[in-house]
Amino acid sequence: MTDVDNAAIKQKETRLFLFLIVCFFPLLSIALVGGYGFLIWIMQILTGPPGA
């Protein structure tokens, strides 16, 4: 590989890293927490609140 190819690959990796850190992981964490909350909400609709 040439230096130009290495520079292009490094730039793509940097962009991918920034996308993952800035966009993907925060959205994934919001989706996981929201999904867990939805699961608890549905369980409480079906089985009633805790201690009831």
C-alpha positions in Angstrom: 0.0 0.0 0.0 1.0 3.5 -0.6 1.0 6.4 1.8 -2.1 7.8 0.0 -4.0 4.5 0.6 -2.9 4.5 4.2 -4.1 8.1 4.7 -7.4 7.3 3.1 -8.0 4.3 5.3 -7.0 6.2 8.4 -9.4 9.0 7.5 -12.2 6.5 7.0 -11.4 4.8 10.3 -11.4 8.2 12.1 -14.8 9.1 10.6 -16.2 5.7 11.6 -14.9 6.1 15.1 -16.4 9.5 15.5 -19.7 8.3 14.1 -19.8 5.4 16.6 -18.9 7.6 19.6 -21.1 10.6 18.7 -24.1 9.0 17.1 -24.4 5.3 17.3 -23.6 4.5 21.0 -25.7 7.3 22.5 -28.7 6.2 20.3 -28.1 2.6 21.2 -28.1 3.4 24.9 -31.3 5.4 24.6 -32.9 2.5 22.7 -31.8 0.0 25.3 -33.0 2.0 28.3 -36.3 2.8 26.5 -36.8 -0.8 25.5 -36.2 -1.9 29.1 -38.7 0.7 30.4 -41.2 -0.4 27.8 -40.7 -4.0 28.9 -41.4 -3.1 32.5 -44.4 -1.1 31.5 -45.9 -4.0 29.6 -45.2 -6.4 32.5 -47.0 -4.1 34.9 -50.0 -3.9 32.6 -50.2 -7.7 32.4 -49.3 -8.6 36.0 -50.1 -5.5 38.0 -47.7 -3.2 40.0 -45.2 -4.7 42.3 -46.6 -5.8 45.7 -50.2 -5.7 44.5 
